[in-house]
Amino acid sequence: MNNKNYMVFSGTATKYLAEKICQSLGCPLGELLITKFSDGEFAVSYEESIRGRDIFLVQSTFPNSDNLMELLLMIDAAKRASARTINAVIPYFGWARQDRKDKPRVSIGAKLVADLLSAAGVNRVITMDLHADQIQGFFDVPVDHLYASNVILPYLQSLKLEDMVIASPDVGGSKRANTYAKYLGCPLVLCNKTRARANVVATMQIIGDVEGKNVVIIDDMVDTAGTITKAADIMKEAGPPANVFRIQPSRRSYLPTPSPTLSGAPK
């Protein structure tokens, strides 16, 4: 039985992490029942009282959409069970790539997800390494945006790599990579990428010198790993560098990552 004023529950997508969190906090993982029906529908119920408690719901929302729907049902059920506050812990915030209209007649998926979470009744969102920082502004509730750099930067320093260079596999990740480069006091290399279509890199060029360097590639997410492997191949051809290390803070050669989905083979 949990006698603390807070309780931690987990959806099916992130149960291992929730168990580790509870182990660190010294509290049991809350009892949550997810009933599945033969047509694919499912229902959520809390198997213990959560009245007046601060509830933390650990669930990533990467596709398929069942993960998001499960979290929405968890939030709604907690609200109807009179939880004092409902805090969504979302290690991987799905649909984050859709943060703007990059062409006519498209949706802004990240904003829609934020609206759904708010409408369900969430009081606070805790997430990591968002694809774009401005997604925090899509919410009408507080957002705690955490960074894996607090773990990755000390690790990179512990490697004691000579002639280290930080690289971003695309221009969109240059701000993140520049933060690492400034902290470590080393040069920054950029890759200019164009896509043929989703998950398919058409061309890539390097801006900067990698010859004889230990190159650390920083990216926020790995889907098919097409971009990150293409960047590593291009850098090996250009130098060749002494070594290439790939780091995803939200999600590998080194590849500790904050957000690997690894949904298919790179194209």
JONORVEN-V529239 format. One record per residue. RES is the residue in one small letter. PSI is psi in radians with two decimals (none if undefined). OMEGA is omega in whole degrees, 0 to 359 (NA if undefined). BURIAL is + if it has 16 or more other ideal C-beta (glycine too) atoms within 10 Angstrom, else -. Layout:
BEGIN
res psi omega burial
RES PSI OMEGA BURIAL
RES PSI OMEGA BURIAL
END
This chain:
BEGIN
res psi omega burial
m 2.43 180 -
n 1.97 180 +
n 0.07 180 -
k 2.90 180 -
n 0.05 175 -
y 2.74 179 +
m 2.55 181 +
v 2.26 177 +
f 2.74 182 +
s 2.49 167 +
g -3.13 184 +
t -0.42 187 -
a -0.39 190 +
t 0.59 186 +
k -0.67 181 -
y -0.77 179 -
l -0.74 179 -
a -0.70 178 +
e -0.69 178 -
k -0.65 178 -
i -0.80 180 +
c -0.64 177 +
q -0.71 179 -
s -0.63 181 -
l -0.30 183 -
g 0.63 178 -
c 2.71 179 -
p 2.64 173 -
l 2.29 184 +
g 2.70 182 +
e 2.00 181 -
l 2.26 181 +
l 2.21 176 -
i 1.95 182 -
t 2.18 182 -
k 2.42 179 -
f 2.82 187 -
s -0.40 180 -
d 0.07 179 -
g -0.26 177 -
e 2.66 176 -
f 2.75 181 -
a 2.63 183 -
v 2.39 175 +
s 2.44 176 -
y 2.27 185 +
e 0.29 175 -
e 2.80 183 -
s 2.35 176 -
i 0.22 182 +
r 2.23 177 -
g 0.15 181 -
r 2.72 169 +
d 2.04 187 +
i 2.31 176 +
f 2.08 183 +
l 1.95 183 +
v 1.97 181 +
q 2.10 171 +
s 2.68 184 +
t 0.49 177 +
f 2.64 179 +
p 2.58 16 -
n 3.04 187 -
s -0.18 177 -
d -0.61 181 -
n -0.74 177 +
l -0.80 181 +
m -0.66 178 +
e -0.76 179 +
l -0.72 179 +
l -0.73 178 +
l -0.65 177 +
m -0.73 179 +
i -0.80 181 +
d -0.75 180 +
a -0.67 178 +
a -0.68 178 +
k -0.75 182 -
r -0.28 177 -
a 0.20 174 +
s 0.63 171 -
a 2.56 181 +
r -0.91 174 -
t 2.63 180 -
i 2.01 184 +
n 2.07 180 +
a 2.08 177 +
v 1.87 187 +
i 1.57 182 +
p -0.72 177 +
y 1.99 182 +
f 1.79 183 +
g 2.74 182 +
w 0.28 182 +
a -0.39 178 +
r -0.40 180 +
q 1.17 186 +
d 0.01 182 +
r 2.94 173 -
k 1.81 181 -
d -0.08 172 -
k 2.92 183 -
p 2.65 170 -
r 0.74 175 -
v 2.77 179 -
s 2.86 170 -
i 1.52 189 +
g -0.65 182 -
a -0.67 178 +
k -0.71 179 +
l -0.76 179 -
v -0.73 178 +
a -0.74 179 +
d -0.70 180 -
l -0.76 180 +
l -0.73 180 +
s -0.73 180 +
a -0.57 179 -
a -0.47 176 +
g 0.35 179 +
v 2.52 178 +
n -0.45 181 +
r 2.55 177 +
v 2.29 175 +
i 2.09 182 +
t 3.07 186 +
m 2.42 170 +
d 1.07 176 +
l 2.57 180 +
h -0.56 176 +
a 2.30 184 +
d -0.51 185 -
q -0.22 178 -
i -0.48 177 +
q -0.60 182 -
g -0.17 178 -
f -0.29 184 +
f 2.58 172 +
d 0.13 177 -
v 2.83 180 -
p 2.47 177 -
v 2.15 173 +
d 1.90 183 -
h 1.86 184 -
l 2.75 183 -
y 2.35 177 +
a -0.14 179 +
s -0.45 178 +
n -0.43 177 -
v -0.71 187 -
i -0.69 182 +
l -0.83 175 +
p -0.60 178 -
y -0.77 178 -
l -0.67 178 +
q -0.62 181 -
s -0.37 179 -
l -0.40 180 -
k 0.86 180 -
l 2.30 175 +
e 2.61 178 -
d 0.81 180 -
m 2.46 175 +
v 2.32 175 +
i 2.33 182 +
a 2.53 172 +
s 2.31 182 +
p -0.15 174 +
d 2.86 183 +
v -0.57 181 -
g -0.46 180 -
g 0.19 186 +
s -0.61 181 +
k -0.78 179 -
r -0.83 181 +
a -0.65 179 +
n -0.61 177 -
t -0.78 177 +
y -0.80 183 +
a -0.74 179 +
k -0.72 181 -
y -0.73 183 -
l -0.17 180 +
g 0.79 182 -
c 2.87 183 +
p 2.84 179 -
l 2.37 176 +
v 2.41 179 +
l 2.67 172 +
c 2.28 176 +
n 2.02 189 -
k 2.46 168 +
t 2.55 181 -
r 2.48 172 -
a -0.71 176 -
r -3.13 181 -
a 2.31 178 -
n 0.16 179 +
v 1.98 178 -
v 2.15 181 +
a -0.99 181 -
t 2.75 177 -
m 2.31 177 +
q 2.62 180 -
i 2.38 173 +
i 1.78 182 -
g 3.03 185 +
d 2.20 179 -
v -0.02 185 +
e 2.17 179 -
g 0.16 183 -
k 2.77 167 +
n 1.84 187 +
v 2.21 176 +
v 1.99 181 +
i 2.19 182 +
i 2.20 175 +
d 2.86 186 +
d -0.34 188 +
m 2.49 173 +
v 2.11 177 +
d -1.42 173 +
t -0.13 185 +
a 0.28 179 +
g -0.79 182 +
t -0.82 186 +
i -0.66 179 +
t -0.63 176 +
k -0.75 178 +
a -0.73 179 +
a -0.74 180 +
d -0.75 180 -
i -0.69 181 +
m -0.64 177 +
k -0.65 179 -
e -0.59 185 -
a -0.49 188 +
g -1.41 355 +
p 2.67 176 -
p 2.87 177 +
a -0.80 178 +
n 2.69 175 +
v 2.18 178 +
f 2.34 181 +
r 2.16 184 +
i 2.18 170 +
q 1.91 182 +
p -0.59 181 +
s -0.11 185 +
r none NA +
r none NA -
s 1.92 157 -
y 2.39 175 +
l 1.10 167 +
p 2.16 188 +
t 2.58 172 +
p -0.49 186 +
s 1.18 176 +
p 2.16 172 +
t -0.57 175 +
l 1.00 189 -
s -0.14 180 -
g 3.05 180 -
a 2.51 177 -
p 2.56 180 -
k none NA -
END
